[in-house]
Amino acid sequence: MGFLDWLVICGYFVVMIAIGVWAKSRIRDARDFFTAGGRMPWWLSGISHHMSGYSSAVFVGYAAIAYTAGFTLYVWWAIGITFAMLVGAFLFAPRWPRLRQRLGIISPLEYLATRYNVPAQQVLAWSGTALKVFDVGAKWAATALLLQVFAGVPIAWGVLLTGGVTLIYSTIGGLWADALTDLGQFVIQLVAGITLFVAVLAQLGGVSAIWTLWDRLPEGHGQPFNGTYTMGFVLVYLLINTLSYNGGTWNLAQRFIAAPTGDSARRAALFSAGLYLFWPLVLFFPMWAAPVLLPNLAEPDQSYALLTQQLLPGGLIGLVLAGMFAHTMAMTSSDANAISSVVIRDIVPAVWKRAQRLSSRSELLAGRVSTFLFIALSMGIALGADSFGGVLGLLILWFGALVGPIAIPMLLGMLPMFRRCGPAAAIASWATGLVVFALLKYVFPGQGQTVEVAAPVLSALVVFVLVGLVAPVRDAEADALIDSLNAEQPEAAQAGNG
């Protein structure tokens, strides 16, 4: 990286911090900090949902998959998320802002105390918070790896730099800062992605390379399923993506909670689905072309970074790197905000009763402190990522396997068809998923990637349904809540139209 590249990177960091400082003026209380006061426009929610859905790990871990397996990456990831969001636009997304309207929630788990009970809520809150520390740590590690490849910056300094900037603007500006920086980062990564896409096409001989490339790649790279990425793996990840992107990943639920109405949340989900369908075709193309342009790489996870260095002039390298940072900072800042809302509204009041009577100003201060501590802890995890199986191990196995058992009681608990699944079903489902994961990871290892990812989420789903059938629960308050989420309140719809 040259002087111009560093100038672009530094300018990018300064702009992100400036947005955080400006967003501070819109924060009056904890509701503004965590849910943007329920006033976020659908298009901003949609862009923020998309940007918060993946990080620069895409340019490391997923670049390695594209290099070794090819087009299957688009099938199991992008198409899977698109389908998940189309389903969620009608099943899940509209119910999140309605929960805010009914119960005044600012945390994705807050409603579980009414839907199930406090113990079930606490089990999911504690385990989900711990999981996200590892998930976000993987993303800091991936970003630091990119910075090391581009500029020779040590991993530790890369983690401290990107994490430190995110820590500042997230702690100051809350969800408004997250969403507004997501918008700026969306523009940056759009320009950066198209720039490298055009450079790769030029290197391969022009636009015709879009359809002629596949004959030049290793066998199987143009197929929808390849290697360990079988149809079974794709179908399992379709279920995981449906759970994760519709709110099982808490920061994505917040994008819908912040929407004014259910209809606004539905449009945000559909917008995000469209972005996932089309944008990865541009974003992934350089990764698919890497085996032709960079044959026999010993470390495929460096392919995207090496392509950028070889094909782009000074200044544009910094732009592409800023685009990579954009994804990580968008996702991790929103994760921090979501986790902080769970800690402040769900965990702390359960262990410290006086927290239930905090003033609005004290709650806002507590939210900022919690955001700061979460980001700092996740940066510590990033510095030891190799102990957990590296970046890809953290992303696909740990998160993919464990998000399902946490998300199943959260999301299915909103649907009328699962109204008889009570607290016992929620806790048994969660416990089964974790036990199965631990058995496959430590007692019976080597069962293959598909089994390690599929078994925890499928076993959790089966147990949740079976317990509801064998020991159905009738709770008038929970039933009334579920029924109230099926349609918009007239006054809420009028507010959204206004």
C-alpha positions as CSV (number, residue, x, y, z in Angstrom):
1,M,0.0,0.0,0.0
2,G,1.2,3.5,-0.9
3,F,0.6,6.9,0.5
4,L,-2.7,7.4,-1.4
5,D,-4.0,4.1,-0.1
6,W,-3.3,5.0,3.5
7,L,-4.9,8.4,2.9
8,V,-8.1,6.8,1.6
9,I,-8.2,4.4,4.6
10,C,-7.5,7.2,7.1
11,G,-10.2,9.4,5.5
12,Y,-12.7,6.5,5.7
13,F,-12.0,6.1,9.4
14,V,-12.4,9.8,10.0
15,V,-15.7,9.9,8.2
16,M,-17.1,7.0,10.2
17,I,-16.2,8.7,13.5
18,A,-17.7,11.9,12.3
19,I,-21.0,10.2,11.5
20,G,-21.0,8.7,15.0
21,V,-20.5,12.1,16.5
22,W,-23.3,13.6,14.3
23,A,-25.7,10.7,15.2
24,K,-25.2,11.5,18.9
25,S,-27.4,14.5,18.5
26,R,-30.3,12.2,17.6
27,I,-29.9,10.1,20.8
28,R,-32.1,11.2,23.7
29,D,-32.7,8.0,25.5
30,A,-32.1,4.2,25.3
31,R,-34.9,3.7,22.8
32,D,-33.2,6.1,20.4
33,F,-29.8,4.4,21.1
34,F,-31.1,0.8,20.5
35,T,-34.1,1.1,18.1
36,A,-33.7,4.5,16.5
37,G,-37.0,5.4,18.2
38,G,-38.9,3.2,15.7
39,R,-38.4,5.9,13.0
40,M,-35.9,4.3,10.6
41,P,-37.1,4.4,6.9
42,W,-37.6,1.1,5.2
43,W,-34.9,1.7,2.6
44,L,-32.3,2.5,5.3
45,S,-33.4,-0.5,7.3
46,G,-33.0,-2.7,4.2
47,I,-29.5,-1.4,3.4
48,S,-28.4,-1.6,7.0
49,H,-29.8,-5.2,7.2
50,H,-27.8,-6.1,4.1
51,M,-24.6,-4.5,5.3
52,S,-24.9,-5.9,8.7
53,G,-25.4,-9.4,7.3
54,Y,-21.8,-10.1,6.4
55,S,-18.3,-8.9,7.1
56,S,-14.8,-8.8,5.6
57,A,-14.7,-12.5,6.5
58,V,-16.4,-12.8,3.1
59,F,-13.1,-11.6,1.6
60,V,-11.1,-14.1,3.6
61,G,-13.0,-17.3,4.5
62,Y,-15.5,-17.2,1.6
63,A,-12.8,-16.2,-0.8
64,A,-11.1,-19.4,0.1
65,I,-14.3,-21.4,-0.6
66,A,-14.7,-19.6,-4.0
67,Y,-11.1,-20.5,-4.8
68,T,-11.4,-24.2,-4.0
69,A,-15.1,-24.9,-4.7
70,G,-16.3,-22.2,-7.1
71,F,-19.9,-21.2,-7.8
72,T,-21.4,-23.3,-5.0
73,L,-20.6,-20.4,-2.7
74,Y,-23.3,-18.3,-4.4
75,V,-25.8,-21.1,-4.2
76,W,-25.5,-22.0,-0.5
77,W,-24.9,-18.4,0.7
78,A,-26.4,-15.7,-1.5
79,I,-29.4,-17.7,-2.9
80,G,-30.0,-19.2,0.5
81,I,-30.2,-15.8,2.2
82,T,-32.4,-14.4,-0.6
83,F,-34.9,-17.2,-0.1
84,A,-34.7,-16.8,3.7
85,M,-35.6,-13.1,3.4
86,L,-38.4,-13.7,1.0
87,V,-39.9,-16.1,3.5
88,G,-39.2,-13.8,6.4
89,A,-40.7,-10.7,4.7
90,F,-44.1,-12.3,5.3
91,L,-43.6,-14.5,8.3
92,F,-41.1,-12.7,10.6
93,A,-40.1,-9.2,9.6
94,P,-43.5,-7.5,10.2
95,R,-43.9,-9.0,13.6
96,W,-40.7,-7.4,15.0
97,P,-42.0,-3.7,14.9
98,R,-45.4,-4.9,16.1
99,L,-43.6,-6.3,19.2
100,R,-42.2,-2.9,19.8
101,Q,-45.6,-1.3,19.4
102,R,-47.3,-3.8,21.8
103,L,-44.6,-4.2,24.5
104,G,-42.2,-1.3,24.0
105,I,-39.3,-3.7,23.5
106,I,-35.8,-2.4,22.6
107,S,-34.2,-5.8,22.8
108,P,-34.9,-8.7,20.5
109,L,-35.2,-11.0,23.6
110,E,-37.3,-8.8,25.8
111,Y,-40.6,-10.3,24.6
112,L,-39.6,-13.8,25.6
113,A,-40.3,-13.1,29.3
114,T,-44.0,-12.8,28.3
115,R,-44.0,-15.4,25.6
116,Y,-42.2,-18.1,27.7
117,N,-40.9,-17.0,31.1
118,V,-37.9,-15.3,32.6
119,P,-35.7,-18.4,33.0
120,A,-36.1,-19.3,29.3
121,Q,-35.3,-15.7,28.4
122,Q,-32.2,-15.7,30.5
123,V,-30.9,-19.0,29.1
124,L,-31.1,-17.7,25.5
125,A,-29.8,-14.3,26.5
126,W,-26.6,-15.5,28.2
127,S,-25.7,-18.2,25.7
128,G,-26.5,-15.9,22.7
129,T,-24.3,-13.1,24.1
130,A,-21.4,-15.5,24.6
131,L,-21.8,-16.9,21.1
132,K,-21.7,-13.4,19.5
133,V,-18.5,-12.5,21.3
134,F,-16.8,-15.4,19.4
135,D,-18.6,-14.5,16.1
136,V,-17.6,-10.9,16.2
137,G,-14.1,-11.9,17.2
138,A,-13.8,-14.0,14.0
139,K,-14.7,-10.9,12.0
140,W,-12.0,-8.7,13.6
141,A,-9.5,-11.5,12.9
142,A,-10.5,-11.6,9.3
143,T,-10.2,-7.9,8.9
144,A,-6.8,-7.9,10.5
145,L,-5.6,-10.7,8.2
146,L,-6.6,-8.5,5.2
147,L,-4.6,-5.6,6.6
148,Q,-1.6,-7.8,7.1
149,V,-1.7,-9.0,3.5
150,F,-2.1,-5.5,2.1
151,A,0.3,-3.6,4.3
152,G,2.2,-6.0,6.5
153,V,0.4,-4.7,9.6
154,P,0.6,-7.2,12.5
155,I,-2.6,-9.0,13.3
156,A,-2.8,-7.4,16.8
157,W,-2.5,-3.9,15.4
158,G,-5.1,-4.6,12.7
159,V,-7.6,-5.7,15.4
160,L,-6.9,-2.7,17.5
161,L,-7.2,-0.2,14.6
162,T,-10.5,-1.4,13.1
163,G,-12.0,-2.4,16.4
164,G,-11.0,0.9,18.0
165,V,-12.7,3.0,15.4
166,T,-15.9,1.0,15.5
167,L,-15.8,1.2,19.3
168,I,-15.8,5.0,19.2
169,Y,-18.7,5.6,16.8
170,S,-20.9,2.7,18.1
171,T,-20.5,3.8,21.7
172,I,-21.3,7.4,20.8
173,G,-24.1,7.2,18.2
174,G,-26.0,3.9,18.8
175,L,-28.3,2.4,16.1
176,W,-28.6,5.7,14.2
177,A,-24.8,5.8,13.8
178,D,-24.8,2.1,12.8
179,A,-27.4,2.6,10.1
180,L,-26.0,5.8,8.7
181,T,-22.4,4.4,8.6
182,D,-24.0,1.3,6.9
183,L,-25.3,3.6,4.2
184,G,-21.9,5.3,3.6
185,Q,-20.2,1.9,3.7
186,F,-22.7,0.5,1.2
187,V,-21.7,3.2,-1.3
188,I,-18.0,2.6,-0.7
189,Q,-18.2,-1.2,-1.1
190,L,-20.4,-0.7,-4.2
191,V,-17.7,1.4,-5.9
192,A,-14.9,-0.8,-4.6
193,G,-16.5,-4.0,-5.7
194,I,-17.4,-2.8,-9.2
195,T,-13.9,-1.4,-9.6
196,L,-12.2,-4.8,-9.0
197,F,-14.9,-6.6,-11.1
198,V,-14.0,-4.4,-14.1
199,A,-10.3,-4.9,-13.5
200,V,-10.7,-8.7,-13.4
201,L,-12.8,-8.7,-16.6
202,A,-10.1,-6.6,-18.4
203,Q,-7.5,-9.1,-17.3
204,L,-9.5,-12.0,-18.6
205,G,-10.2,-10.5,-22.0
206,G,-13.4,-8.5,-21.6
207,V,-17.1,-8.9,-20.9
208,S,-17.2,-12.3,-22.6
209,A,-15.2,-13.7,-19.6
210,I,-18.4,-13.6,-17.6
211,W,-19.6,-16.8,-19.4
212,T,-16.3,-18.1,-20.8
213,L,-14.4,-18.2,-17.4
214,W,-16.1,-21.4,-16.2
215,D,-14.5,-23.5,-18.8
216,R,-11.0,-22.4,-17.6
217,L,-11.6,-23.2,-14.0
218,P,-11.0,-26.6,-12.2
219,E,-13.6,-29.3,-12.7
220,G,-16.7,-28.7,-10.6
221,H,-16.2,-25.0,-10.1
222,G,-19.2,-24.1,-12.2
223,Q,-21.6,-26.6,-10.5
224,P,-24.1,-25.6,-7.8
225,F,-22.8,-28.3,-5.5
226,N,-19.1,-29.2,-5.1
227,G,-17.0,-31.0,-2.6
228,T,-18.2,-30.8,0.9
229,Y,-20.8,-28.2,-0.2
230,T,-23.4,-30.8,-1.0
231,M,-27.2,-30.4,-1.6
232,G,-27.7,-31.6,2.0
233,F,-25.3,-28.9,3.3
234,V,-27.1,-26.2,1.2
235,L,-30.5,-27.2,2.5
236,V,-29.3,-27.2,6.1
237,Y,-27.8,-23.8,5.7
238,L,-31.0,-22.6,4.1
239,L,-32.7,-23.4,7.4
240,I,-29.9,-21.7,9.4
241,N,-30.0,-18.6,7.1
242,T,-33.8,-18.4,7.5
243,L,-33.4,-18.4,11.3
244,S,-30.4,-16.1,11.4
245,Y,-31.3,-13.4,8.9
246,N,-34.8,-13.0,10.1
247,G,-33.8,-12.1,13.7
248,G,-32.1,-15.1,15.1
249,T,-29.0,-13.0,14.7
250,W,-30.0,-10.2,17.0
251,N,-28.6,-7.2,15.2
252,L,-30.6,-8.1,12.1
253,A,-33.8,-8.3,14.3
254,Q,-33.0,-4.7,15.4
255,R,-33.2,-3.4,11.8
256,F,-36.8,-4.6,11.8
257,I,-37.7,-3.5,15.3
258,A,-36.5,0.0,14.3
259,A,-39.0,0.2,11.4
260,P,-42.1,2.3,12.0
261,T,-44.6,-0.5,11.0
262,G,-44.9,-4.1,9.9
263,D,-45.3,-3.1,6.3
264,S,-42.2,-0.9,6.4
265,A,-40.2,-3.9,7.9
266,R,-41.6,-6.2,5.1
267,R,-40.3,-3.7,2.4
268,A,-36.9,-3.6,4.2
269,A,-36.7,-7.4,4.1
270,L,-37.6,-7.5,0.4
271,F,-35.0,-4.8,-0.4
272,S,-32.3,-6.7,1.4
273,A,-33.3,-9.9,-0.4
274,G,-32.9,-8.2,-3.7
275,L,-29.4,-7.0,-2.7
276,Y,-28.4,-10.5,-1.7
277,L,-29.6,-11.9,-5.0
278,F,-27.7,-9.6,-7.4
279,W,-24.8,-7.9,-5.6
280,P,-22.8,-11.1,-4.8
281,L,-22.6,-12.0,-8.5
282,V,-20.4,-8.9,-8.9
283,L,-18.7,-9.3,-5.5
284,F,-17.8,-12.9,-5.9
285,F,-16.7,-12.9,-9.6
286,P,-13.0,-11.9,-8.8
287,M,-13.0,-14.7,-6.2
288,W,-14.2,-17.2,-8.8
289,A,-11.6,-16.0,-11.3
290,A,-8.7,-16.3,-8.8
291,P,-7.7,-19.9,-9.7
292,V,-7.1,-18.6,-13.3
293,L,-5.3,-15.4,-12.4
294,L,-3.5,-16.8,-9.3
295,P,-3.0,-20.5,-9.8
296,N,-1.8,-22.9,-7.1
297,L,-2.1,-20.5,-4.2
298,A,-0.9,-22.1,-1.0
299,E,-3.2,-19.9,1.1
300,P,-6.5,-19.4,-0.8
301,D,-7.9,-17.1,1.9
302,Q,-5.5,-14.4,0.6
303,S,-6.7,-14.6,-3.0
304,Y,-9.0,-11.5,-3.0
305,A,-6.4,-9.4,-1.3
306,L,-3.6,-10.5,-3.7
307,L,-5.9,-9.8,-6.8
308,T,-6.5,-6.3,-5.5
309,Q,-2.8,-5.7,-5.1
310,Q,-1.9,-7.0,-8.5
311,L,-4.7,-5.4,-10.6
312,L,-5.4,-2.0,-9.0
313,P,-3.4,1.2,-8.9
314,G,-2.5,3.2,-5.8
315,G,-5.5,4.8,-4.1
316,L,-7.9,2.2,-5.5
317,I,-6.3,-0.4,-3.3
318,G,-7.1,1.7,-0.3
319,L,-10.7,2.1,-1.6
320,V,-11.2,-1.7,-1.9
321,L,-9.7,-2.3,1.5
322,A,-12.0,0.4,2.9
323,G,-14.9,-1.5,1.3
324,M,-13.8,-4.6,3.1
325,F,-13.6,-2.8,6.4
326,A,-17.0,-1.4,5.7
327,H,-18.6,-4.8,6.0
328,T,-16.9,-5.8,9.2
329,M,-17.5,-2.4,10.9
330,A,-21.2,-2.4,9.8
331,M,-21.8,-5.9,11.1
332,T,-19.8,-5.7,14.3
333,S,-21.1,-2.3,15.4
334,S,-24.7,-3.5,14.9
335,D,-23.9,-6.7,16.8
336,A,-22.5,-4.6,19.7
337,N,-25.6,-2.5,19.8
338,A,-27.9,-5.5,19.8
339,I,-25.9,-7.4,22.4
340,S,-25.9,-4.3,24.6
341,S,-29.7,-4.0,24.4
342,V,-30.0,-7.6,25.6
343,V,-27.5,-7.1,28.4
344,I,-29.2,-3.9,29.6
345,R,-32.9,-4.9,29.2
346,D,-32.8,-8.7,29.8
347,I,-29.7,-9.8,31.7
348,V,-28.8,-7.0,34.1
349,P,-32.4,-6.5,35.4
350,A,-32.7,-10.2,36.1
351,V,-29.6,-10.3,38.3
352,W,-29.8,-6.8,39.8
353,K,-33.4,-5.8,40.6
354,R,-32.5,-2.1,41.0
355,A,-31.7,-2.0,37.3
356,Q,-35.4,-2.3,36.6
357,R,-35.8,1.3,38.0
358,L,-33.0,3.0,36.1
359,S,-33.8,6.4,34.8
360,S,-33.7,7.0,31.0
361,R,-30.4,8.8,31.3
362,S,-28.8,6.0,33.4
363,E,-30.1,3.4,31.0
364,L,-28.5,5.2,28.1
365,L,-25.2,5.5,29.9
366,A,-25.4,1.7,30.8
367,G,-26.0,1.0,27.1
368,R,-22.9,2.9,26.0
369,V,-20.7,1.2,28.6
370,S,-22.1,-2.3,27.6
371,T,-21.4,-1.5,23.9
372,F,-17.8,-0.5,24.8
373,L,-17.2,-3.6,26.9
374,F,-18.6,-6.0,24.3
375,I,-16.4,-4.7,21.4
376,A,-13.3,-4.7,23.7
377,L,-14.0,-8.4,24.7
378,S,-14.6,-9.5,21.1
379,M,-11.3,-7.8,20.1
380,G,-9.6,-10.0,22.7
381,I,-11.2,-13.1,21.2
382,A,-9.9,-12.0,17.8
383,L,-6.3,-12.0,19.1
384,G,-6.7,-15.7,19.9
385,A,-8.8,-16.8,16.9
386,D,-6.5,-19.7,16.0
387,S,-7.4,-21.4,19.3
388,F,-11.0,-21.8,18.0
389,G,-10.3,-23.2,14.5
390,G,-9.4,-20.1,12.7
391,V,-11.7,-17.6,11.0
392,L,-13.6,-20.1,8.9
393,G,-14.0,-22.5,11.9
394,L,-15.5,-19.7,14.0
395,L,-17.8,-18.6,11.2
396,I,-19.2,-21.8,9.7
397,L,-19.0,-24.4,12.5
398,W,-19.3,-22.5,15.7
399,F,-21.8,-19.9,14.6
400,G,-23.6,-22.0,12.0
401,A,-24.1,-24.8,14.5
402,L,-25.1,-22.8,17.5
403,V,-27.3,-20.0,16.1
404,G,-30.1,-22.4,15.4
405,P,-30.8,-23.7,18.9
406,I,-30.9,-20.1,20.1
407,A,-33.0,-18.7,17.2
408,I,-35.7,-21.5,17.1
409,P,-37.5,-20.5,20.3
410,M,-37.1,-16.8,19.4
411,L,-38.6,-16.9,15.9
412,L,-41.0,-19.8,16.1
413,G,-42.4,-18.4,19.3
414,M,-43.9,-15.5,17.3
415,L,-45.9,-17.8,15.1
416,P,-49.5,-19.0,15.9
417,M,-48.8,-22.6,14.8
418,F,-46.2,-23.0,17.7
419,R,-48.3,-21.3,20.4
420,R,-48.5,-24.6,22.5
421,C,-44.6,-24.7,22.7
422,G,-43.9,-23.3,26.1
423,P,-40.9,-22.6,28.3
424,A,-40.0,-26.3,28.6
425,A,-39.9,-26.6,24.8
426,A,-37.7,-23.5,24.5
427,I,-35.2,-24.7,27.1
428,A,-35.2,-28.3,26.0
429,S,-34.7,-27.3,22.4
430,W,-31.8,-25.0,23.3
431,A,-30.1,-27.6,25.5
432,T,-30.4,-30.4,22.9
433,G,-28.8,-28.3,20.2
434,L,-25.9,-27.4,22.5
435,V,-25.4,-31.0,23.7
436,V,-25.4,-32.4,20.2
437,F,-22.9,-29.7,19.0
438,A,-20.6,-30.6,22.0
439,L,-20.8,-34.3,21.3
440,L,-20.0,-33.9,17.6
441,K,-17.2,-31.4,18.3
442,Y,-15.4,-33.1,21.1
443,V,-16.7,-36.7,21.6
444,F,-17.4,-37.9,18.1
445,P,-15.4,-35.6,15.9
446,G,-14.8,-36.2,12.1
447,Q,-18.4,-36.6,11.1
448,G,-18.1,-34.1,8.3
449,Q,-19.0,-30.5,7.9
450,T,-22.7,-31.1,6.9
451,V,-23.4,-33.3,9.9
452,E,-21.6,-30.9,12.4
453,V,-23.7,-28.0,11.1
454,A,-27.0,-29.8,10.6
455,A,-27.3,-32.0,13.7
456,P,-27.6,-29.2,16.3
457,V,-30.2,-27.1,14.5
458,L,-32.3,-30.1,13.3
459,S,-32.3,-31.8,16.7
460,A,-33.2,-28.5,18.4
461,L,-36.1,-28.0,15.9
462,V,-37.4,-31.5,16.4
463,V,-37.3,-31.3,20.2
464,F,-39.1,-27.9,20.2
465,V,-41.9,-29.3,18.1
466,L,-42.2,-32.6,20.0
467,V,-42.3,-31.0,23.5
468,G,-45.0,-28.7,22.3
469,L,-47.0,-31.7,21.0
470,V,-46.4,-34.0,24.1
471,A,-46.8,-31.3,26.8
472,P,-48.7,-28.4,25.2
473,V,-48.9,-25.2,27.2
474,R,-51.9,-22.8,27.4
475,D,-51.0,-19.3,28.5
476,A,-53.6,-16.7,27.9
477,E,-51.1,-13.8,28.1
478,A,-48.7,-15.5,25.6
479,D,-51.6,-16.4,23.3
480,A,-52.9,-12.8,23.3
481,L,-49.4,-11.5,22.4
482,I,-49.1,-14.0,19.5
483,D,-52.5,-13.1,18.1
484,S,-51.7,-9.4,18.3
485,L,-48.7,-9.8,16.0
486,N,-50.8,-11.0,13.0
487,A,-52.0,-7.6,11.9
488,E,-51.1,-3.9,12.1
489,Q,-52.8,-1.7,14.6
490,P,-54.7,1.1,12.8
491,E,-52.9,3.9,14.6
492,A,-49.5,2.3,13.9
493,A,-50.3,2.0,10.2
494,Q,-51.4,5.7,10.1
495,A,-48.2,6.7,11.9
496,G,-46.2,4.8,9.3
497,N,-48.0,6.4,6.4
498,G,-47.5,9.8,7.9
